Amino acid sequence: MKKALFLLMLLVTTFWAGSYAAAEVRAGQVTFSPFVGAYLFDGSQLLEPGVAVGARLGYNLGRNWGVEGQFTYTQPRAEGEYGNLNALNGDLLYHFMPESGYVPYLLAGGGWMKTDTVDRSSRNGTADYGAGVKIFLDDLVALRLDVRQIISVHPQTGSQVGYWQNSLFSAGLSFQFGWSHPASRPAAETVPMPAAVVPSAPLPEPAVVQDVPLIWSAENPEVPAGKILITGLKQDKNFLEILASERIRDYRVITLSQPSRLVIEIANAVHGFKADSIAINRLGIATAAFGSFPGYLRITFTATQGRLIPYRIEETATGLKIIVTSPW
């Protein structure tokens, strides 16, 4: 029965990809994940399943790898009497598709468990493994589903094997804290780009969209104290330039899919446009959308075609240039 439930949960979490926000697992962030679920005991323990509650505290080492500590509490029931189970464990997580809003993951680790029931008490070391999924509701909050097998090691007595296999099925929310952005570095180090984006040989000259530069100017040019103000967007021939009140040095670039998007996050920046979205419809870019978050401004360029924009980023004295490296 436990194995069937385990497989069912895996299938549900793997193939359920409903609506989710364009968020992601971010390197350098702390995570906090309270949860509630069902704790199933090994049949040889003669304990009834219990409702489990707990919390996980983690840290994203990178976009794929993370570490996490977990506390779990449940009340096992035997002979009509409730006991107490307290468990602490640490796990290593690997996230698949960390830049999407739907992030499956695998985990493995170990820890310690204390179980007290009406007729016995035990202190056991544990090992655990499992899988789950984080479905982001926005940049900071994700719905989290998790299943794991917990192997509890104990002294072997008589015909009884020296371990129990328990299961934990849980659901909850996962909160991300902080936004880590790179320190000021040369653009070549700051901006990650796929190798295919930079052509090894000169490509044909991009077609000229128009002879006169097109500029979208901000309606509110007043620069807030201590902030970088995005004052406009400029399109000319093969590039789209983000215009700012000063040089932009602290930023990062992300590419997202479904739909294809280029995202630039600029630390300590705000925008001066009245609207949060601007129609571009040039150079393969449909729109530019602005999102304000604590400590940074996110500018999302949505592509007009179902593929990533071939581009390179160049710093200027007044902003950033998104240079299209092949004709559309």
N, C-alpha and C positions, 0 to 999 in steps of 0.2 A: 504493500500500500504506500509506504513512504517513497519507494523508488518511483512509483507511478506519479505521485504528486510532484516529486522533484522534476521528472521529465516534463510534466504538464506545465509547470511554472517556467521551465526553460523555453518551451515552445512559445508560450504566451509572450514572454519578455523579448524573445528573439524576433518574432514576426509582427508584433504590434508596433506599428510606426505611424500612429495617427498624427494629428496636428501638434506641432511643437514649435517653439520659438527658435530664432537663429542665434543660439547661444553655444557655449563650448566649455570643455575642460581647459582651464588656464594654468600654465606653469606658475609656481610660486605662490599659489593661493592656499589658504587654510580652509578646510571644510568641516562643517558640523552637521551631523545627520541623526536626529532622533528617530526612533522607529518603534513599531508595535508588530507583533506577529504570533506565530504558533511554534511551540517547541515540542518536538516529538522524540520520545525516549526509545532506546533499544528495548526490544521485547523482553529480553532476559532480565531487565531491571524491574519489571512488573509495576511500572509507573504510568499514570494516565497523562496524556498531553496537557500542556499548560499554556496560558497566555504569556508571552514574553514581551518585556519592554526593555528599552536600553537606548544607548546613544553611541555614536562613532565620532571620533575627532581625527582628522586626517590632514595631510599636506601633499600637494601635487609637486612631485620632484620635477616633472616635465609634463608635456601634454599627454603622454602615454602612461608614464609610471607614477604611482603614488603610494604612500604609506598611510596606515590607519590603525588606530587603537579603538577597541570596542569594549563596552561594559554591557552585560546582559543579566537580567533578573527574571526569574519565573518561579512559580510555586508548584512543584511536582506533587501529585496526590497519590497516596498509597493507603489502602484499607480505610478509605473515607477521611483520612487526615491529610492536611496540607503541610508541605515542608518548604524549604527555601533552597534555591540554587542561585549562586552568584558566580559569574564568570568574567575573566579579563583575558583578552587576547589581542595580538597584533598581527596585521596582514600586509602583504604586498599586493598592490592592484595593478593590472594592466588594462588600459582603456583602448578600445577599438574605436575608430572614427571620432577622435577627440574634438575635431573642429565642427562637428555637426551638433544638432540639438537632440539627437537620439544616440546615446553612447553606451553600448554594451561593454561589459568588463568581466575579467576573470580575477580570482583572488586565491591566495594561499597563505597560511600562517600557522601560528600556534599560540598557546597560552596556559592558563591555569583555571581550574574549576573547583568550587566548594559546594557540596551537596549535603543537606541535612534533611532526613525524613524521619518518620515516626519510629523506625526500627534500625536505622543505620546512619552513619555519617562518613563521608569520604572526601579526600583531597586528592585531585588527580591532575596530571599534566594533560594537555590537549593538543591536537593538530586539526586544522580545518582547511577545507577547500570549497570553492563554489563559484557562482556566477551571478550576474545581475545586470541591471540597466538603469541609466539615469536619463530621464526625459525632461529636458529643460523647459520650464515655464517662462523664464526670462533669463537675463544675464547672471542673476545671483541665486535663483531658486530652481531646483529640479525635483521632480517626483522620482523616488528611488524604490525599486523592487529588487529583492536579494534572496537567494537561496543558497544554503551551504550545508555540507556534511561536517559533523564534529566528532572526531575520534577521541574518546576519553580513555586514557590508559590507566589501568589499575592492577594491583597484584593478582596473579592468577591463583584461583582456589579450586581444587578438585577438577571437575570436568569443565569448569567455566573458563572461557578464553580471557586473556588479559586486557581486553579493551571492549568498550561499548561504542556503537555507532548511533549518534543522535542526529537530528535534523532541525534546522531553524529556517522558517519561511517568514520573511518580514517585508513590511512596506512602510514608507515614511517620506520625509522631505530631506533634501540635502542643500545646505546653504554654503555659498562661496563668499569668502571675505578677502578684501584687498584686491588691488590691481597692480601687478608688477609690470613695469615697463622698463626697457633698457636704458641704462645711463647714456649720456651723450657720447656717441661714437661715430666714426666715419660712416657714411651712408652705405658703403659696401658691406659693412659688418652689421649694420642696424636692420637692413631690409632683407628678409629671406625671400628668395625667388627660386622657382623650379629651374633646373638646368635648361629645360626646353625653351624657357622664356627668352634667354639670351642667345641670339643666333650666332653660329660659328662663322658664317659667311654673310656678307652684305646682302640684304633683301631688297627687292624693288622699292623705289621711292614711294611712300604712301601717297594716295591720291589726295589732292588739296580739296578740302571741303568747301572752303571759301577763301577769298583773298584778304578780307578784312577780319581781324580778330574779333571774336564775340565774347563779351564780358557780362557775367551776371554779378551785379554789385550788391553788397549788403545794404539794407535799409537803415541799419543802426550802426554807424561807424565808430561809436564811442567805445574806447578800449577800457574794460574793467581793470581796476588796480591789480597788478600782479598776474594778469592773464594774457594769453596770446589770443588775439581776435582774428577770426577768419573773415576777411573783408570782401571776398569775392571768388569767383571761378572764371578762368579765362581759357577759351578754346582757340587755338590757332594752328592750322595745318595738321600736324601729326601728334599734337599733345594737348592735354587738358591740365591747366595749372591751378593749384590751390593757392590763392593769394592770402597773405597774413600780415599782421601788423609788425612782425619781426621774423627773423630766421627760425625755422622749425628744425630742432635738433633731436628732440626726444619723442619718438613715435615708433609704431610697429605696423606691419602690413599682414593681413590675413586674407586668405581666399576661401570662399564658401561655395557650396553647390546647392542646387534645388531651391531657387534658381541660382545661376552663376553670378557671383558677386565678388567685388574687390573691396575690402574693408581697410581703411586707414584710421588708426586710433592715435590721436595727438594728445600728449600729456599737457595738463594745465591750460587747455584751450576752450574757447566758447565761440559761437558763431553769431553773426549780426543779421541774419536773414529773418524776416517775419515768418516765413513758412519753413517747415521742417523738411520739405521735399521740393526739388527743382527738376523740371523736365530738361534733359540734355539732348538726347536723340542725335548724337554725333559720335564719331569714332567708336562705334559699337557700344556706347553707353546710353542706356535709356533714361535713368534717373540718378540723382544724387540726393541721398537722405541724410539728415543730421540727427544724431542722438546724443543727448547730454547725460553724462554719468559723473559720479563723484571722482574728481581728479583727472578726467579726460573727456575728449570729444570724439565720438565715432562718426566717420563719414563713410557711408555705404554706397558704392557705385554698382548698380545693377546692369548686367550686360543685356544687350538686345538679342543675343544669340545664345544657344544652349551650350556654351563652352566658356572657359576662362579667357579673359582678355590677355592677348600677348602684349606685355608691357615691360617697362623698367622704370624705376623711380629715381629721380634726380633732385637733389637739394638745390635751392636757389637762395638768393639773398632775401627774397620776400615770400618764400613758401616752398611748395613741392610741385614738381612736374611729373605727371603720369604720361610717359612717352610711349605711344603705340609703336611696336617694333615690326609690324607687318601690316599690309593694307587689309581692309575689311572688304 
